[in-house]
């Protein structure tokens, strides 16, 4: 089992420095894939109501034989449940689906500013946290103005902001904004979904130099930037290798070379948090 460092959040709780993304991992096959990841050392498991797999993640946790306290479990609130009462029930239903008593981290999945209910949803998470249903509360895909409004209207700063970040979209602007607010940044699609970044010569050259694979180079780049990557991997070899990124260091020049791969149009699906509508 790999030793994964932990990151301390602004509320005092700790989370592993790398987690397992479970997007599109479902059913019995998904349970087996997650179980294999747990056996390889993953303890941070990231799911969402909209992934339709909270049950599979919960089942893998139960079958693992490990105590609940061994895991850091994250799920996310979908846009259709941003109203206060809906958000309150949604947290409870997610726990029932997973068979858990609490979440380590629960996020608002997208801000949906055009609908303008994300502050209401945030208050529901604050209250669920007070009742012991959630330990740490955070957001996903939030912009600086969204973060500041949450703090201004509720007095509570998110512990985490999970955003899109990968070599073609390094999202330095949001990383800086999160750091200024003492919010830990997580990266979804940290390798880029089906990204050609894995074939970039600069990354392949570094992989050869450090005797690592290209995925490990990119994940190490995230880690050294202060980002917690949540790579999805169903292949057992990839799951295992994605944890082995803590025994080498990229130089500042090498970090900069990867940073330079970022593009103005680099988002995997062009999802602008100010415009994206996350509904059925």
KOLSEDREN-660580 format. One record per atom (N, C-alpha, C): x, y, z. Coordinates in steps of 0.05 Angstrom, whole numbers, plus 5000, padded with zeros to 4 digits. Layout:
BEGIN
XYZ
...
END
This chain:
BEGIN
501749765000
500050005000
501750255000
501150444983
502650694981
501950875004
503951025013
503551225034
502751485021
500351575026
499351825013
499352045034
500652265029
500652485048
497852595051
497452745072
494852875077
495053175077
492953305068
492753595066
490853685088
491553895103
489854005124
488054215112
485454185116
483454375106
483154615126
481754825117
481555055134
479655015158
478354785159
476654725183
478054525202
480554465196
482154285213
482153995206
480253915189
480253635180
482453585159
483153335155
485253265136
484053085114
485153115090
484352955067
486852845053
486652605041
488952505026
489652685002
492152684995
493152864974
492552764946
491352534944
490452434918
488052254924
486052264906
483652094910
482951944885
480851784887
479951624864
477351744853
477451834829
474951924815
473351684806
470751704809
469051474802
466951534780
467351754765
465551824744
465451594723
462951504717
462451284698
463251014708
463850994734
464450734747
461850644761
460550434751
457850364762
457450064765
455349994779
454449714781
456449524793
456049274788
457749064800
460649094791
460949154765
463749194756
465049424770
463449634774
464549874788
465349804817
463649644831
464349564858
467049424858
467449244839
470049094838
472349284832
471949474814
474049664808
474849834832
472849924846
473350094870
474649924892
473749674895
475049494915
477949454909
478549414883
481349384876
483049634882
481849864878
483250114885
483650134915
481650064930
481950064960
484249884968
484349644956
486549454963
489249564956
489349734935
491849854927
492650094944
490850184962
491550404980
489850654978
487950664960
486150904959
484350914983
484251144995
482351185017
480451425012
481251594993
479451814986
477951734961
475251724964
473551634942
471551864935
471551944910
469952174901
467652084883
465252134892
462852064877
461052314875
458652274864
456652494862
453952374857
451952514865
449152414859
448852374829
449952564813
449552554784
451252334771
453052204786
454551984774
452951724775
450751724790
449051484792
450551244802
452451284820
454051064830
454651074860
453151244875
453651264903
453250994917
451350834907
450850564919
453250384914
454450394891
456750224885
459150304902
459550564906
461850654923
461350564952
458950594962
458250504989
458650204992
457850054972
458049764974
461049674974
462649814958
465549754959
466749804986
465950024999
466850085025
466149865045
463649775044
462749565062
464249305057
464649235032
466048975025
468948985031
470149225034
472949245038
473849135065
471949125084
472649025111
474049235128
474649465117
475949685132
473949845147
474649965169
472750135184
472050385168
469750495173
468850735160
470850965164
472150975187
474051185193
476551175176
476950955161
479350935144
478951095118
476451175112
475851295086
475351595088
475851735066
475052015062
473152005038
470652035044
468552005023
467352275016
467352324990
466252574979
463852514961
461752674964
459552674944
458752954938
456852994919
456253254909
453253294905
452353534909
449553614907
449053694878
447053574865
446353654837
444753904836
444854034813
443554294810
440554294815
439254074809
436354074813
435454084842
437354054860
436754054889
437954294904
438254524891
439454754903
437654894923
435054864921
433254984941
433854864968
433555024989
434354945016
433154675024
430554645023
429254395031
430154155014
430454204988
431353994970
434153904976
435954104981
438754044987
438953885014
437353965033
437353825059
436653535056
434553475041
433653205036
435653055018
436953194999
438753064981
441252954996
442253105015
444453015031
443752755046
441352755058
440452515072
440152275053
438952325030
438552105011
441151995001
443152164996
445752074988
447051895009
446651965034
447751795056
446251525057
443651535053
442151285053
443051105030
443451225006
444351064983
447050934988
448751085002
451450975007
451650805031
449550815048
449650665073
451550775093
451851035093
453751165111
452351355131
453651415153
452451595173
453351885168
455551925154
456452195149
458252195124
458552435112
460552475091
462952625103
465252555092
467652705100
467652985086
466552985061
466453235046
464053225028
462553435027
460253455009
460453724995
460153714968
460453954951
457954024936
457554284931
455654374911
456954324884
455654164867
457054074843
457654304823
455654474818
456054704800
454554944812
455455194808
454155424820
451455494807
451155454781
448755534767
447855814773
449556014769
448956284777
446456404763
445756304740
443456404726
440856344742
440956124756
438656044772
438756164800
441256214809
441756374833
440556254859
441055994863
440155874889
442555754904
444955814895
447255674907
447855764936
447056004943
447356084971
445455934989
443055894979
441055734993
442055444997
443255334976
444355064978
446655054998
448355264998
450555285016
449655285045
447555435051
446455445078
445455175086
444255025068
443354755074
445754575082
448054605068
450354445075
451554535102
451454795107
452354885134
450754755156
448154755152
446354635172
446654335175
447154205152
447653915153
450253855167
452154025164
454753995178
454254025208
452654215216
452054265244
450754015256
449153875240
447753635250
449453385249
451953415240
453753185239
453553005215
452053095195
451752935170
454152965151
455553185154
457953245137
460053355155
462553275150
464753385166
465853645153
466553635127
467553865113
465653935090
465254185085
463454265064
465054435044
464354405018
465754544997
464054584973
465454654951
464054714926
465654604903
464454614880
465854514856
465154704833
467154784818
466854954795
465955234802
466555324826
465755594834
467855804826
466956024817
468656254809
469156434833
471056614832
471656784856
469256944866
467557044848
465257194857
463257024871
463056764863
461256584877
462256524905
464956474907
466156414933
465756654952
466256894942
466057124959
463157174968
461257114951
458457154959
457656954981
458556714979
458056515000
459056615027
461456715027
462756805052
461257055063
460657235045
459257485053
456557435065
455057245053
452257205061
451956995083
453956825088
453656615108
455956625129
458156755123
460356765141
462056505141
461456315123
462856065122
464356035096
466955985098
468655945074
468755655066
468355585041
468655305033
471455195040
471554935047
474054805053
475554725027
473954665007
475054564981
473454684958
474954734936
473654794910
474754604890
473054424880
473954224860
473354344833
475554374817
475354504791
476654344769
476054414745
477454294722
480354394721
482254214721
485054294718
486654064707
488254124686
489953924673
491954084656
493853954643
495854104628
494754294607
492554224594
491454404574
489654624585
489054604611
487454804625
488554824654
490754954657
492054944684
490455104705
488655274696
486755414714
488255564737
490555684730
492055814750
490456044764
488756174748
487156384759
485456294783
484256054780
482555954802
484255844824
486455724818
488255624839
489155854857
489956074844
490756304859
488456414876
486056434864
483756534879
483156364903
483256094900
482755914922
484955954944
487455964936
489555994955
489256254971
488456474958
488056724972
485856704993
484056524989
481756495008
482156255027
484556135026
485255895042
483355665037
482755625012
481055405002
482855204988
482654944994
484254744980
482954694953
484654684932
483654624905
483954324899
481754204889
481853934878
481653964848
482653764833
482453764804
480853524795
478653584780
477253364766
478453354738
478353114726
479753064700
482653164701
484153094721
486853204724
488753124702
488152904688
489852834665
488652934638
486253054640
484853134615
483352884605
480852914600
479152684593
479952594564
481352374562
482252274536
484252474523
485752614540
487352834532
489852754516
490352914495
492852884480
495252974497
494753094520
496953184537
498752954545
497652714546
499252484553
501352424532
500952534508
502852484486
504652724481
504452924498
506153164495
509053094499
510853174481
513753104483
514953184509
514253424520
515453514545
514753324568
512353224568
511453044589
512752764585
512852674560
514152414555
517152424562
518352644557
521252674563
521652664594
519952784609
520152784638
519552504649
517652364636
517052084645
519551914641
520951944619
523351794615
525551864635
525852124640
527852214659
527452094687
525052104696
524452024724
523551724726
523551584703
522751304702
519951274714
518151454705
515351454712
513651444687
511051394690
509351424666
508351704664
507151774641
506352054636
504152144656
502451954664
500352024683
501552104710
503651964718
504952034744
506252304742
507352374720
508652644716
506452854720
504152824707
502053024708
500953044736
500552814749
499452824777
501452944796
504052904792
506053024808
506053334804
505653414779
505453704773
503153824789
500853694790
498653794806
499453814835
500553604846
501253594874
503153824882
505153864865
507054084871
505854354868
503654374854
502254634852
500454684876
500154474893
498354494915
495554414909
495154254888
492554154880
492253854888
489953774897
489253494902
487953384877
489353204862
488153094838
486352854845
484252834830
482252614833
482152454807
484252304800
484152164774
482251924774
480851894752
479151654749
480851444735
480751204745
482250984732
480750724738
479950584718
478650324722
480650094718
482750144703
484849944698
486649924723
487049684733
488449634758
491249744758
492649724736
495349824734
495450124736
493550254723
493350544725
492650644753
490750504766
490050564793
492450564811
494050354808
496350314826
498450534820
498950584795
501150774788
500351054796
497751114795
496951394802
497451464831
497951274848
498551324876
501551364880
503151274861
506051274865
507351534853
506751754865
507752014855
509152174876
509852054899
510852204921
513852154926
515252024907
518051954911
519852104892
518952324880
520652474862
519652764861
521252944851
520553224850
521253344823
519253484811
519853634786
521153894794
523053984777
524354234782
522454464774
523054714784
521454944776
521254974746
523454924732
523454954703
521654744690
521654504700
519954294690
516954354695
516454454719
513654534726
512754754706
514454944701
513755164682
513255054654
514854864646
514554754619
511754624616
510754484637
508054374636
505954594637
506454794654
504555014655
504155144627
506255154612
506155284586
504455134565
503554894572
501854734554
498954834555
498355004575
495555094578
494655254554
492055224548
490955364524
488455514532
487855724517
485455894522
482955724518
483055534500
480655364495
481055084505
482555054527
483354784536
481454624552
479054744559
477154584575
476254334559
475954114573
475253864559
472553874545
470554004558
467954014546
466954304544
468654494547
467954774544
465954864566
466154754589
464154814610
464955054627
463755284620
464255534634
462355534658
463455554683
461755544707
459655774708
460055994693
458056204693
455856154674
456255954656
454255894635
453055614637
454655424647
453855144646
451355094663
449454944652
446954874665
446954574670
447354504695
447554224703
444854104711
443354014691
440753894697
440353644681
438153504686
437653254671
437453304642
END
